[in-house]
């Protein structure tokens, strides 16, 4: 992944077309033959040298065509793996049910546990957290089992209205005199107008629960000041720091004046009394929005890549579309930064995926497929589970989970 430009250009000019082609892709397929090959990369190079611009040569979706797009095309061609699968994971068994905001744990043998936000009763907007177990098939596809509701609102408490936006990792967490293997972060609230959200945690001994809430108050609270509408804090993403009790907690804050991302380090070894060890306002250096202007991070999922010693992020891209619904993203992006210094990340954008790639009007609330500790699985593929749906006033009831795999 960290090849130099000189090496990649040499490969581009000297390698034969006998290299394996990547799977069907929309972006980068300059000659329209349904494959991404060195011929497409050469066409892009020719465009750059001739000062021409071709929209479908923009591999990473940053709105420009440059050497970065050629390098990304070469990585796809040389990998020879299947990418850009765009498959729905599962569907509810009754109408009036939504599925969104996934968190995915994948075991070493390929089994997946997919956690997501859903509702229990048809056309009733009350958020619960569901989980399905996915079994990998010989052809690489997955068959998912029945849904288990693993977390619910608790009446007369801070999360009495909704429990949603889960993130789950493994480790060692002591609570109530016992040791639990799994830690879940979730968003809770008492409001029906999407404000004053807060973050709580729960523990379990099995991936499918039961999950036990560690407190009857939020662990990461939000203080509402003034009269303006305020979203609060939520959409947490957990990454294990030591495969035991120390955990990176990334989360969004929406105040009356801005929306941004925090990156904390917490110690949940004693889950009855967790300790915040550090607190960082995560910078956006290197990120641009869809209009080429400054971007903000919100509603993001994170993963550590031990192979490259990098942090990866999948997140909504802004601005939102102007038609209905105008409060969810039409595209999502994948980006990364080298190293583990959360105080000074320099983001490098990998790809932006939108309607042209998914054939869906809205693509949002994304989660990375990660191992039990929030790390990326080995290999050069990266899979994002995203929420896709149509537009229009009834879009909520079309929220479904899909997977999309790219080259990292």
ROVEXLUM-823657 format. One record per residue (C-alpha): residue in three letters; residue number from 1; x, y, z. Coordinates in nm, 3 decimals. Example, Ala and Ser with C-alpha at 12.3 -4.5 7.8 and 13.67 -1.06 7.14 Angstrom:
BEGIN
> resn; resi; east; north; up
> ALA; 1; 1.230; -0.450; 0.780
> SER; 2; 1.367; -0.106; 0.714
***
This chain:
BEGIN
> resn; resi; east; north; up
> UNK; 1; 0.000; 0.000; 0.000
> UNK; 2; 0.289; 0.232; 0.070
> UNK; 3; 0.456; 0.190; -0.270
> UNK; 4; 0.634; 0.493; -0.408
> UNK; 5; 0.512; 0.677; -0.714
> UNK; 6; 0.825; 0.582; -0.909
> UNK; 7; 0.780; 0.210; -0.844
> UNK; 8; 0.412; 0.222; -0.937
> UNK; 9; 0.474; 0.415; -1.258
> UNK; 10; 0.740; 0.162; -1.353
> UNK; 11; 0.492; -0.117; -1.297
> UNK; 12; 0.236; 0.071; -1.502
> UNK; 13; 0.464; 0.112; -1.801
> UNK; 14; 0.645; -0.221; -1.794
> UNK; 15; 0.403; -0.485; -1.662
> UNK; 16; 0.209; -0.688; -1.914
> UNK; 17; -0.169; -0.692; -1.940
> UNK; 18; -0.158; -1.052; -1.821
> UNK; 19; -0.192; -0.934; -1.460
> UNK; 20; -0.524; -1.047; -1.310
> UNK; 21; -0.804; -0.797; -1.347
> UNK; 22; -1.015; -0.678; -1.057
> UNK; 23; -1.384; -0.752; -1.039
> UNK; 24; -1.651; -0.535; -1.197
> UNK; 25; -1.610; -0.173; -1.104
> UNK; 26; -1.761; 0.155; -1.217
> UNK; 27; -1.484; 0.392; -1.123
> UNK; 28; -1.164; 0.370; -1.326
> UNK; 29; -1.305; 0.151; -1.605
> UNK; 30; -1.199; 0.390; -1.882
> UNK; 31; -1.267; 0.162; -2.176
> UNK; 32; -1.600; 0.036; -2.042
> UNK; 33; -1.523; -0.335; -2.069
> UNK; 34; -1.643; -0.408; -1.715
> UNK; 35; -1.289; -0.472; -1.586
> UNK; 36; -1.016; -0.264; -1.429
> UNK; 37; -0.688; -0.328; -1.615
> UNK; 38; -0.355; -0.164; -1.690
> UNK; 39; -0.510; -0.030; -2.010
> UNK; 40; -0.746; 0.182; -1.799
> UNK; 41; -0.460; 0.311; -1.587
> UNK; 42; -0.262; 0.399; -1.901
> UNK; 43; -0.561; 0.593; -2.033
> UNK; 44; -0.573; 0.793; -1.713
> UNK; 45; -0.200; 0.863; -1.732
> UNK; 46; -0.245; 0.983; -2.089
> UNK; 47; -0.525; 1.215; -1.976
> UNK; 48; -0.307; 1.368; -1.706
> UNK; 49; -0.015; 1.423; -1.944
> UNK; 50; -0.250; 1.579; -2.201
> UNK; 51; -0.429; 1.795; -1.941
> UNK; 52; -0.759; 1.618; -2.014
> UNK; 53; -1.011; 1.520; -1.746
> UNK; 54; -1.233; 1.213; -1.744
> UNK; 55; -1.482; 1.185; -1.459
> UNK; 56; -1.470; 0.805; -1.443
> UNK; 57; -1.091; 0.817; -1.400
> UNK; 58; -1.141; 0.962; -1.050
> UNK; 59; -1.069; 0.640; -0.860
> UNK; 60; -1.077; 0.779; -0.507
> UNK; 61; -1.372; 1.010; -0.558
> UNK; 62; -1.198; 1.329; -0.446
> UNK; 63; -1.321; 1.529; -0.744
> UNK; 64; -0.983; 1.542; -0.921
> UNK; 65; -0.777; 1.312; -1.145
> UNK; 66; -0.415; 1.270; -1.041
> UNK; 67; -0.135; 1.018; -0.990
> UNK; 68; -0.317; 0.904; -0.675
> UNK; 69; -0.592; 0.761; -0.895
> UNK; 70; -0.337; 0.574; -1.109
> UNK; 71; -0.174; 0.426; -0.799
> UNK; 72; -0.511; 0.311; -0.666
> UNK; 73; -0.600; 0.155; -1.002
> UNK; 74; -0.269; -0.036; -1.003
> UNK; 75; -0.336; -0.172; -0.656
> UNK; 76; -0.671; -0.309; -0.774
> UNK; 77; -0.521; -0.461; -1.088
> UNK; 78; -0.226; -0.622; -0.911
> UNK; 79; -0.430; -0.762; -0.623
> UNK; 80; -0.634; -0.997; -0.838
> UNK; 81; -0.904; -1.021; -0.570
> UNK; 82; -1.278; -0.965; -0.602
> UNK; 83; -1.379; -0.615; -0.498
> UNK; 84; -1.685; -0.390; -0.503
> UNK; 85; -1.930; -0.664; -0.411
> UNK; 86; -2.254; -0.484; -0.336
> UNK; 87; -2.473; -0.737; -0.158
> UNK; 88; -2.762; -0.698; 0.086
> UNK; 89; -2.691; -0.883; 0.410
> UNK; 90; -3.046; -0.968; 0.519
> UNK; 91; -3.396; -0.829; 0.538
> UNK; 92; -3.658; -0.806; 0.814
> UNK; 93; -3.932; -1.068; 0.816
> UNK; 94; -4.214; -0.809; 0.837
> UNK; 95; -4.289; -0.465; 0.694
> UNK; 96; -4.233; -0.138; 0.877
> UNK; 97; -3.889; -0.238; 1.009
> UNK; 98; -3.561; -0.050; 0.958
> UNK; 99; -3.201; -0.176; 0.989
> UNK; 100; -2.911; 0.070; 1.005
> UNK; 101; -2.588; 0.177; 1.178
> UNK; 102; -2.396; -0.156; 1.181
> UNK; 103; -2.104; -0.274; 1.392
> UNK; 104; -1.939; -0.596; 1.272
> UNK; 105; -1.712; -0.844; 1.453
> UNK; 106; -1.551; -1.116; 1.243
> UNK; 107; -1.380; -1.416; 1.399
> UNK; 108; -1.067; -1.584; 1.265
> UNK; 109; -1.273; -1.856; 1.097
> UNK; 110; -1.483; -1.593; 0.918
> UNK; 111; -1.797; -1.602; 1.133
> UNK; 112; -1.958; -1.258; 1.165
> UNK; 113; -2.167; -1.093; 1.432
> UNK; 114; -2.355; -0.794; 1.293
> UNK; 115; -2.505; -0.550; 1.544
> UNK; 116; -2.739; -0.279; 1.419
> UNK; 117; -3.020; -0.043; 1.509
> UNK; 118; -3.374; -0.164; 1.446
> UNK; 119; -3.730; -0.132; 1.573
> UNK; 120; -3.935; -0.404; 1.739
> UNK; 121; -4.288; -0.323; 1.623
> UNK; 122; -4.389; -0.240; 1.267
> UNK; 123; -4.391; 0.133; 1.187
> UNK; 124; -4.314; 0.222; 1.548
> UNK; 125; -3.998; 0.434; 1.568
> UNK; 126; -3.839; 0.306; 1.889
> UNK; 127; -3.478; 0.197; 1.857
> UNK; 128; -3.347; -0.138; 1.979
> UNK; 129; -3.016; -0.309; 1.906
> UNK; 130; -3.037; -0.626; 1.703
> UNK; 131; -2.774; -0.890; 1.628
> UNK; 132; -2.745; -1.161; 1.364
> UNK; 133; -2.481; -1.429; 1.329
> UNK; 134; -2.339; -1.479; 0.980
> UNK; 135; -2.185; -1.808; 0.862
> UNK; 136; -1.939; -1.789; 0.575
> UNK; 137; -2.014; -2.014; 0.279
> UNK; 138; -1.760; -2.189; 0.051
> UNK; 139; -1.814; -1.925; -0.218
> UNK; 140; -1.737; -1.643; 0.028
> UNK; 141; -2.096; -1.531; 0.075
> UNK; 142; -2.275; -1.527; 0.411
> UNK; 143; -2.596; -1.675; 0.542
> UNK; 144; -2.736; -1.485; 0.842
> UNK; 145; -2.946; -1.634; 1.117
> UNK; 146; -3.250; -1.502; 1.299
> UNK; 147; -3.240; -1.166; 1.472
> UNK; 148; -3.178; -1.141; 1.845
> UNK; 149; -3.262; -0.814; 2.020
> UNK; 150; -2.961; -0.775; 2.249
> UNK; 151; -3.032; -0.433; 2.403
> UNK; 152; -3.355; -0.243; 2.472
> UNK; 153; -3.459; 0.090; 2.626
> UNK; 154; -3.501; 0.086; 3.003
> UNK; 155; -3.812; 0.264; 3.130
> UNK; 156; -3.772; 0.570; 3.351
> UNK; 157; -3.396; 0.604; 3.289
> UNK; 158; -3.170; 0.813; 3.066
> UNK; 159; -3.212; 0.569; 2.771
> UNK; 160; -3.587; 0.517; 2.803
> UNK; 161; -3.670; 0.640; 2.450
> UNK; 162; -3.403; 0.483; 2.226
> UNK; 163; -3.102; 0.250; 2.243
> UNK; 164; -2.911; 0.244; 1.915
> UNK; 165; -2.579; 0.298; 1.728
> UNK; 166; -2.391; 0.000; 1.877
> UNK; 167; -2.019; -0.078; 1.869
> UNK; 168; -1.890; -0.406; 2.014
> UNK; 169; -1.538; -0.541; 2.082
> UNK; 170; -1.380; -0.819; 2.286
> UNK; 171; -1.145; -0.787; 2.584
> UNK; 172; -1.148; -0.848; 2.958
> UNK; 173; -1.398; -0.638; 3.154
> UNK; 174; -1.473; -0.697; 3.521
> UNK; 175; -1.819; -0.610; 3.648
> UNK; 176; -2.022; -0.726; 3.947
> UNK; 177; -1.758; -0.973; 4.058
> UNK; 178; -1.745; -1.145; 3.718
> UNK; 179; -1.532; -1.115; 3.404
> UNK; 180; -1.706; -1.034; 3.077
> UNK; 181; -1.559; -1.082; 2.729
> UNK; 182; -1.756; -0.826; 2.526
> UNK; 183; -1.808; -0.453; 2.565
> UNK; 184; -2.079; -0.258; 2.383
> UNK; 185; -2.107; 0.119; 2.350
> UNK; 186; -2.449; 0.251; 2.256
> UNK; 187; -2.646; 0.574; 2.219
> UNK; 188; -2.937; 0.638; 2.453
> UNK; 189; -3.181; 0.925; 2.501
> UNK; 190; -3.519; 1.029; 2.636
> UNK; 191; -3.604; 1.267; 2.352
> UNK; 192; -3.817; 1.206; 2.044
> UNK; 193; -3.662; 1.490; 1.843
> UNK; 194; -3.308; 1.348; 1.812
> UNK; 195; -3.141; 1.571; 2.070
> UNK; 196; -2.956; 1.537; 2.400
> UNK; 197; -2.814; 1.196; 2.309
> UNK; 198; -2.564; 1.033; 2.547
> UNK; 199; -2.342; 0.724; 2.552
> UNK; 200; -2.372; 0.418; 2.773
> UNK; 201; -2.196; 0.080; 2.790
> UNK; 202; -2.296; -0.281; 2.845
> UNK; 203; -2.104; -0.607; 2.888
> UNK; 204; -2.169; -0.968; 2.790
> UNK; 205; -2.006; -1.311; 2.803
> UNK; 206; -2.139; -1.415; 2.462
> UNK; 207; -2.148; -1.213; 2.136
> UNK; 208; -2.526; -1.251; 2.129
> UNK; 209; -2.573; -1.150; 2.493
> UNK; 210; -2.737; -1.109; 2.726
> UNK; 211; -2.577; -0.763; 2.753
> UNK; 212; -2.581; -0.606; 3.099
> UNK; 213; -2.582; -0.228; 3.124
> UNK; 214; -2.300; -0.114; 3.354
> UNK; 215; -2.488; 0.183; 3.502
> UNK; 216; -2.827; 0.351; 3.518
> UNK; 217; -2.664; 0.677; 3.408
> UNK; 218; -2.465; 0.755; 3.090
> UNK; 219; -2.089; 0.699; 3.103
> UNK; 220; -2.030; 0.982; 2.853
> UNK; 221; -2.293; 1.244; 2.933
> UNK; 222; -2.393; 1.560; 2.747
> UNK; 223; -2.475; 1.894; 2.908
> UNK; 224; -2.729; 2.100; 2.718
> UNK; 225; -2.659; 2.473; 2.747
> UNK; 226; -2.891; 2.744; 2.613
> UNK; 227; -3.219; 2.702; 2.428
> UNK; 228; -3.095; 2.588; 2.084
> UNK; 229; -3.152; 2.236; 1.953
> UNK; 230; -2.847; 2.017; 2.026
> UNK; 231; -2.777; 1.663; 1.910
> UNK; 232; -2.551; 1.565; 2.203
> UNK; 233; -2.298; 1.280; 2.194
> UNK; 234; -2.318; 0.935; 2.040
> UNK; 235; -2.235; 0.710; 1.743
> UNK; 236; -1.942; 0.561; 1.935
> UNK; 237; -1.683; 0.332; 1.776
> UNK; 238; -1.467; 0.109; 1.998
> UNK; 239; -1.115; -0.014; 1.919
> UNK; 240; -0.919; -0.221; 2.170
> UNK; 241; -0.586; -0.070; 2.274
> UNK; 242; -0.446; -0.376; 2.455
> UNK; 243; -0.691; -0.664; 2.386
> UNK; 244; -0.786; -0.642; 2.752
> UNK; 245; -0.946; -0.344; 2.929
> UNK; 246; -0.808; -0.033; 2.759
> UNK; 247; -1.028; 0.091; 2.477
> UNK; 248; -1.022; 0.376; 2.225
> UNK; 249; -1.364; 0.538; 2.217
> UNK; 250; -1.434; 0.751; 1.909
> UNK; 251; -1.763; 0.942; 1.914
> UNK; 252; -1.953; 1.234; 1.763
> UNK; 253; -2.055; 1.549; 1.944
> UNK; 254; -2.315; 1.786; 1.802
> UNK; 255; -2.351; 2.115; 1.989
> UNK; 256; -2.550; 2.427; 1.900
> UNK; 257; -2.256; 2.555; 1.695
> UNK; 258; -2.061; 2.260; 1.551
> UNK; 259; -2.042; 1.887; 1.484
> UNK; 260; -1.710; 1.706; 1.532
> UNK; 261; -1.543; 1.385; 1.651
> UNK; 262; -1.370; 1.304; 1.980
> UNK; 263; -1.113; 1.028; 2.031
> UNK; 264; -1.078; 0.910; 2.392
> UNK; 265; -0.876; 0.638; 2.559
> UNK; 266; -1.063; 0.466; 2.843
> UNK; 267; -0.982; 0.190; 3.090
> UNK; 268; -1.278; -0.046; 3.127
> UNK; 269; -1.085; -0.312; 3.319
> UNK; 270; -1.323; -0.236; 3.606
> UNK; 271; -1.640; -0.163; 3.410
> UNK; 272; -1.820; -0.054; 3.726
> UNK; 273; -1.580; 0.242; 3.750
> UNK; 274; -1.433; 0.315; 3.402
> UNK; 275; -1.157; 0.576; 3.381
> UNK; 276; -1.103; 0.820; 3.096
> UNK; 277; -0.727; 0.832; 3.034
> UNK; 278; -0.717; 1.087; 2.749
> UNK; 279; -0.952; 1.309; 2.549
> UNK; 280; -0.874; 1.441; 2.200
> UNK; 281; -1.066; 1.657; 1.954
> UNK; 282; -0.995; 1.459; 1.639
> UNK; 283; -0.857; 1.682; 1.362
> UNK; 284; -0.965; 1.659; 0.997
> UNK; 285; -0.634; 1.751; 0.831
> UNK; 286; -0.632; 1.620; 0.474
> UNK; 287; -1.009; 1.567; 0.441
> UNK; 288; -1.227; 1.758; 0.194
> UNK; 289; -1.601; 1.746; 0.154
> UNK; 290; -1.777; 1.663; -0.173
> UNK; 291; -1.749; 2.026; -0.283
> UNK; 292; -1.374; 2.041; -0.220
> UNK; 293; -1.412; 2.246; 0.099
> UNK; 294; -1.343; 2.171; 0.464
> UNK; 295; -1.496; 1.850; 0.596
> UNK; 296; -1.609; 1.740; 0.941
> UNK; 297; -1.617; 1.390; 1.089
> UNK; 298; -1.941; 1.248; 1.227
> UNK; 299; -2.118; 0.916; 1.236
> UNK; 300; -1.791; 0.728; 1.178
> UNK; 301; -1.653; 0.381; 1.243
> UNK; 302; -1.283; 0.320; 1.306
> UNK; 303; -1.042; 0.028; 1.293
> UNK; 304; -0.673; -0.025; 1.359
> UNK; 305; -0.471; -0.195; 1.084
> UNK; 306; -0.179; -0.380; 1.248
> UNK; 307; -0.020; -0.459; 0.912
> UNK; 308; 0.041; -0.094; 0.824
> UNK; 309; 0.018; 0.054; 1.176
> UNK; 310; -0.263; 0.282; 1.061
> UNK; 311; -0.610; 0.388; 1.170
> UNK; 312; -0.887; 0.352; 0.912
> UNK; 313; -1.218; 0.535; 0.915
> UNK; 314; -1.547; 0.490; 0.728
> UNK; 315; -1.782; 0.786; 0.762
> UNK; 316; -2.060; 0.984; 0.600
> UNK; 317; -1.952; 1.236; 0.335
> UNK; 318; -2.093; 1.589; 0.336
> UNK; 319; -2.285; 1.794; 0.242
> UNK; 320; -2.607; 1.597; 0.255
> UNK; 321; -2.834; 1.589; -0.053
> UNK; 322; -3.088; 1.870; -0.073
> UNK; 323; -3.389; 1.653; -0.160
> UNK; 324; -3.589; 1.440; 0.085
> UNK; 325; -3.452; 1.297; 0.311
> UNK; 326; -3.200; 1.581; 0.353
> UNK; 327; -3.064; 1.463; 0.691
> UNK; 328; -2.870; 1.153; 0.579
> UNK; 329; -2.572; 1.117; 0.350
> UNK; 330; -2.577; 1.024; -0.016
> UNK; 331; -2.214; 0.905; -0.006
> UNK; 332; -1.964; 0.765; 0.241
> UNK; 333; -1.585; 0.779; 0.242
> UNK; 334; -1.300; 0.558; 0.359
> UNK; 335; -0.981; 0.729; 0.476
> UNK; 336; -0.680; 0.644; 0.691
> UNK; 337; -0.379; 0.798; 0.863
> UNK; 338; -0.041; 0.645; 0.938
> UNK; 339; 0.066; 0.574; 1.295
> UNK; 340; -0.136; 0.592; 1.615
> UNK; 341; -0.098; 0.956; 1.718
> UNK; 342; -0.459; 1.067; 1.757
> UNK; 343; -0.355; 1.424; 1.836
> UNK; 344; -0.220; 1.500; 1.488
> UNK; 345; -0.370; 1.272; 1.221
> UNK; 346; -0.300; 1.348; 0.854
> UNK; 347; -0.582; 1.182; 0.669
> UNK; 348; -0.539; 1.019; 0.330
> UNK; 349; -0.859; 0.958; 0.143
> UNK; 350; -0.896; 0.611; -0.005
> UNK; 351; -1.234; 0.621; -0.178
> UNK; 352; -1.574; 0.791; -0.178
> UNK; 353; -1.866; 0.560; -0.256
> UNK; 354; -2.206; 0.692; -0.358
> UNK; 355; -2.509; 0.628; -0.576
> UNK; 356; -2.300; 0.564; -0.889
> UNK; 357; -2.140; 0.264; -0.717
> UNK; 358; -2.435; 0.134; -0.512
> UNK; 359; -2.740; 0.228; -0.723
> UNK; 360; -2.901; 0.366; -0.408
> UNK; 361; -2.997; 0.727; -0.346
> UNK; 362; -2.871; 0.728; 0.013
> UNK; 363; -2.557; 0.558; 0.148
> UNK; 364; -2.483; 0.628; 0.513
> UNK; 365; -2.434; 0.501; 0.870
> UNK; 366; -2.139; 0.278; 0.785
> UNK; 367; -1.939; 0.018; 0.976
> UNK; 368; -1.609; -0.151; 0.896
> UNK; 369; -1.579; -0.530; 0.909
> UNK; 370; -1.331; -0.575; 1.196
> UNK; 371; -1.194; -0.855; 1.408
> UNK; 372; -1.294; -0.909; 1.771
> UNK; 373; -1.074; -0.622; 1.888
> UNK; 374; -1.168; -0.361; 1.632
> UNK; 375; -0.869; -0.437; 1.409
> UNK; 376; -0.884; -0.491; 1.035
> UNK; 377; -0.855; -0.854; 0.924
> UNK; 378; -0.536; -0.947; 0.739
> UNK; 379; -0.519; -0.902; 0.363
> UNK; 380; -0.549; -0.614; 0.120
> UNK; 381; -0.930; -0.601; 0.116
> UNK; 382; -1.145; -0.377; 0.333
> UNK; 383; -1.520; -0.435; 0.365
> UNK; 384; -1.768; -0.168; 0.465
> UNK; 385; -2.120; -0.249; 0.578
> UNK; 386; -2.336; 0.051; 0.493
> UNK; 387; -2.699; 0.155; 0.520
> UNK; 388; -2.857; 0.195; 0.177
> UNK; 389; -3.205; 0.313; 0.085
> UNK; 390; -3.417; 0.503; -0.163
> UNK; 391; -3.506; 0.869; -0.129
> UNK; 392; -3.850; 1.012; -0.054
> UNK; 393; -4.066; 1.069; 0.251
> UNK; 394; -4.085; 0.697; 0.340
> UNK; 395; -3.712; 0.627; 0.308
> UNK; 396; -3.681; 0.512; 0.670
> UNK; 397; -3.871; 0.190; 0.602
> UNK; 398; -3.625; 0.101; 0.325
> UNK; 399; -3.313; 0.117; 0.547
> UNK; 400; -3.119; -0.205; 0.479
> UNK; 401; -2.760; -0.319; 0.532
> UNK; 402; -2.529; -0.387; 0.236
> UNK; 403; -2.161; -0.475; 0.206
> UNK; 404; -1.909; -0.309; -0.023
> UNK; 405; -1.547; -0.427; -0.049
> UNK; 406; -1.257; -0.214; -0.170
> UNK; 407; -0.878; -0.240; -0.190
> UNK; 408; -0.704; -0.082; 0.107
***
